[in-house]
Amino acid sequence: MKTIIEKTVEGFENAIISENEESWFVDLRTGLGEAEYPKCDYTLDQAIEDQINWKME
């Protein structure tokens, strides 16, 4: 079960950030969809930063 995290992401005011026991879920509402980041590999801030910096090749 995912829990929504109340976190503001500058420049992405409609972002939806959530978590479960194992992962962070980041959806910046840009059309890319939701990305999953394992908590063992990413902090919440790292997950958000990675999604912000993701670019389509």
Stockholm file with secondary structure:
# STOCKHOLM 1.0

chainA/1-57         MKTIIEKTVEGFENAIISENEESWFVDLRTGLGEAEYPKCDYTLDQAIEDQINWKME
#=GR chainA/1-57 SS CCEEECCCCTTCTTCEEEECSSEEEEECSSSSCCEEEETTTCCHHHHHHHHHHCCCC
#=GC SS_cons        CCEEECCCCTTCTTCEEEECSSEEEEECSSSSCCEEEETTTCCHHHHHHHHHHCCCC
//
